[in-house]
Amino acid sequence: MYYIASVDTDKCAESNCHLCTTYCPESNCINYSEADKTAYVSVDRCKSCEICVYICKEVAKHDCIQMKWIEKLEDGFVIKYSGVVIR
């Protein structure tokens, strides 16, 4: 089981603030897609620190990121690699 940050891409695309990408302490963990106008989490890099949740909810006031328990890394996540979506 994994405890991973999950971005609500619809909400995130509306706000377009990028703050989570700035404050995440793990490099290349939360990235921003210009094509989708949303942040996304590289699930293999997320350390479950929840800083992104705090930044999004308390600082940016958007509440687009929640922590989520998953059984496998593929469960409930869209994985992007070099702009290609892998499900």
Residue pairs with C-beta under 8 A, 6 or more apart in sequence:
1 69
1 70
1 71
2 43
2 48
2 69
2 70
2 71
2 73
3 48
3 67
3 68
3 69
4 41
4 43
4 46
4 48
4 67
4 68
4 70
4 73
4 77
5 30
5 41
5 46
5 48
5 50
5 52
5 53
5 65
5 66
5 67
5 68
6 41
6 65
6 66
6 67
6 68
6 76
6 77
7 20
7 30
7 38
7 39
7 40
7 41
7 64
7 65
8 64
8 65
8 66
9 36
9 38
9 40
11 62
11 63
11 64
12 37
12 38
12 39
12 62
12 64
12 65
13 36
13 37
13 38
15 60
15 62
15 64
16 37
17 60
17 62
18 32
18 39
19 55
19 56
19 59
19 60
20 30
20 39
20 52
20 55
20 56
20 60
20 65
21 30
21 31
21 32
21 39
23 51
23 52
23 55
24 30
24 51
24 52
25 47
25 49
25 51
26 45
26 46
26 47
26 49
27 45
28 42
28 45
29 41
29 42
29 45
29 46
29 47
30 39
30 40
30 41
30 42
30 52
31 39
31 40
31 42
32 38
32 39
32 40
33 39
33 40
33 80
35 83
39 64
39 65
40 78
40 80
41 52
41 77
43 73
43 77
43 79
44 73
48 67
50 67
52 65
53 65
53 66
53 67
56 62
56 63
56 64
56 65
57 63
57 65
68 76
70 76
70 77
73 79
74 87
78 85
78 86
78 87
79 85
79 86
79 87
80 86
